[in-house]
Amino acid sequence: MKKILYLTVLLLFSFVCSAKTAKKELDVCITSEIINAGYIGNGAEWDPYDEAEAWGSAISDEDWETLFKRVSFMKMPYVRCMINSPYRYFDAATGTYDKKRNIKSISKLLDYCTKNKVTVIFGEYNPPKWSMMQDDKWVDMSVDYLNFLVNELGFSCIKYFVIFNEPDGYWSSTDGNYGIWKEMAYKFTAKMKSYPGLFEKVKLAAPDVVVDYKNKKSAYDAPGWVKQAGSDMDSLIGIYDVHAYPGQAEVRSGKYPTELQKYKKQVPAGKKIVLGEAGYKYWRTADSVLMKEYNRRVKGHPYTTGADCNMLVYDYFYGLDMPLLCMDVMNNGYSGMAVWMLDDAMHSNGDAGKPTDIKIWGMWNTLGKEVFGKAEEENIRPWYYSWSLMCRYFPSGSDILKCSYAINNDVRIIAAKSKGKITIAAVNVGKTDLALNIKIPTYMTGSKLYVYQENNKPTDSDGLPIPAEKNMNIKTKYTLELKANSFVMLTNITD
């Protein structure tokens, strides 16, 4: 009897221990149903280094080579590229227009995008001088410059044009005045139509407003801007775009799709909407711990006051939060997302040309050594790893597939099909390891598995991601390990 009792206790102990250590499972069914067709793609804000020379160092040929190597791995289908005209075609000292002024760096960037079939949303942050906000002279210069890039230099990558950055904002020259923005949109498009073939090639990207923001001076909140623009000028708008800077807790709560839908439902049928800029800000109460760390890092910093930065882009977790947000975007009918931003070497606060207060948001700082005396700033930051994969393996034209699984706010899963190939990505921001039991609608032969874990991010000698496993032949059922605080991607898209 004692022996039986001992064995019973031992078995019970063994069962309890195994239950405690057993990995939780999540059943995932990826269907053939398309919920978002013709996805344009993921990318980044990649502005043409307007201020570099003002900071004391142009982007060297060696720097361009490094940039192109990193960007070529990303295979970004979509880029947002904006200029400040006083660093380009407008000489503020003389008030004169010169379309060839400082043309080298923007030509390098747009030539790359054209050759690699990257869709570019191009535009201007503001008029050359704020006093020129409604000036026909600005319209004439700006559109002539656009025509120069598109028709004379042949940069056919430019498909859409932004006339004011975030016109609903108090920081914009329009200061939330919808009437002025509408007036100028008509002026710009009329001028574009005066150049043979230009308006056929380039349409407006609009209204470029900020999610979860309302200017007290504006007649409309941000969803209202989208709705009114669609009502007033849909024929002029090629693509709708908004900017989003949510908090970490907001996105991780699983509630952010509700916010995204406020804008999506205002878009006229048949038109697409993208996040023209996307990043994270930590001013909300729920992110107070992150904000405290942000402020600690800013204090006494040698080249930023932190007025417009994200000091946490150096951290591993940012490489989880970006795909988390993007999966909400992709699963809720949007057609693209450009992260703000690719490279710290693009902007100072207010674009004042001061390297003592730059915008730290990027995946690296190309001018770390030359301008800031810190060569290590040129190194790839962790979040490039996951974001480059989100760009590379969801190519332009991908169809987003419906994924069914039990709601778990710590987990997002996305699947897409492109030319018969499948990509599946998942992120887990929780504290529990998971086993994803995935049903797949087709075999995935020759697949690769990438993993992004804090101490396991396989790269080559250039710091570019390499698969943890490859040459995998996946049948219609597959169990994928998704560790706590990790990102994985399974794809059979060939390189």
Secondary structure, DSSP 8 states (H G I E B T S, - for coil): -HHHHHHHHHHHHHHHHHHHHS-EEEEEEEEEEEEEEEE-EEEEE----TTHHHHT----HHHHHHHHHHHHHHT-SEEEEEE-GGGTTEETTTTEE-TTTT-HHHHHHHHHHHHTT-EEEEEESS-SSGGGTT-HHHHHHHHHHHHIIIIIS--TTEEEEESSSSTTSTTSTTTT-HHHHHHHHHHHHHHHHTSTTHHHH-EEEEEEEETT---TT-SS-HHHHHHHHHHHHGGGEEEEEEEE---HHHHHTT-HHHHHHHHHTTS-TT--EEEEEE-----SGGGHHHHHHHHHHHTT-TT--STT--TTTTSTTHHHHHHHHHHHHHHTT--EEEES-S-GGG-BGGG-S-TTSB---SS--TTTTTTTS-GGGGS--THHHHHHHHHHTS-TTEEEEEEE----TTEEEEEEEETTEEEEEEEE-SSS-EEEEEE-SS-EEEEEEEEEBTTB--B-TTS-B--SEEEEEE-SEEEEEE-TTEEEEEE----
